[in-house]
């Protein structure tokens, strides 16, 4: 088994908006190396809040592989089971690409921003 990459890190922080929704912001890499940490952090933050709506801000995630995507889907299923659906409110280009490539964007309530038209 290869040694863990000491550079791969992930952080999740929570903030409650004026409308009462919980926003979980993830920063760093969502990958095989950080999956357990991300799962633990996101689950703990969800358990500490009773907000009925949960937004997931992934705009600061610069890398996400299938292990990271699995964490997002697992956490989403757990939240939905508690009647607290998660919606990805923002995604980095890397996350946007992965969600669209795997066709999991709808499962996470993610609607990518439309590209501006460049008429010539």
Secondary structure, DSSP 4 states (H G I P E B T S, - for coil): -PPPPTT--EEEEEEE-TTS-EEEEEEEEESTTTHHHHHHHHHHHHHT---S-EEEEEEEEEEE-HHHHHHHHHHHHHHHHTT--EEEEEE-HHHHHHHHHTT-TGGGT--PPPPPP---
